[in-house]
């Protein structure tokens, strides 16, 4: 799964990356890498609410991980853009 995950990420196939990362999370639930890959796949697919949730889960489980700082910055960026995205989609109110 790790090889396939890297391959689909390298070609920008983020929807397939989401599927593979989701399976990888199930196989290795205590490994932060697949969780982070799942969050990234949501973000790159434009699924900001799912990305925020996945990044927050990653941060709650592995707050001291070497990728946590970048994950926190990504959550901040998502939270800046998410309200406008939800409004544009008619999902407010």
C-alpha positions, -999 to 999 in steps of 0.1 A, spaced: 0 0 0 28 24 8 43 20 -27 9 25 -44 2 55 -21 35 71 -32 28 64 -68 -7 79 -69 5 110 -50 34 115 -74 11 116 -104 -15 138 -87 -43 113 -85 -56 125 -52 -89 107 -53 -72 74 -56 -47 86 -30 -77 91 -7 -89 55 -13 -54 40 -8 -47 61 23 -80 52 38 -72 15 34 -37 21 48 -52 38 79 -72 7 85 -42 -16 82 -19 6 103 -42 26 126 -13 35 149 10 49 122 8 86 118 19 85 81 -12 71 66 -34 95 86 -14 124 73 -16 111 38 -54 108 41 -56 144 53 -35 156 24 -56 136 -1 -87 153 12 -70 187 10 -57 182 -25 -91 169 -36 -106 202 -24 -125 185 4 -117 211 30 -140 200 58 -128 164 56 -92 176 54 -97 198 85 -112 168 104 -84 145 93 -56 170 102 -72 176 136 -74 139 143 -38 135 133 -28 164 157 -49 150 185 -32 116 183 3 127 174 8 163 186 46 159 189 51 143 155 77 160 133 49 169 108 26 184 135 39 220 130 30 219 93 -3 202 100 -12 230 124 -4 257 98 -25 237 73 -55 236 97 -52 274 101 -51 279 64 -81 256 59 -101 274 86 -94 307 69 -109 294 36 -135 270 47 -163 294 56 -163 309 21 -162 275 5 -192 264 25 -211 295 17 -203 291 -20 -217 256 -18 -248 268 -1 -239 250 31 -243 278 57 -270 290 79 
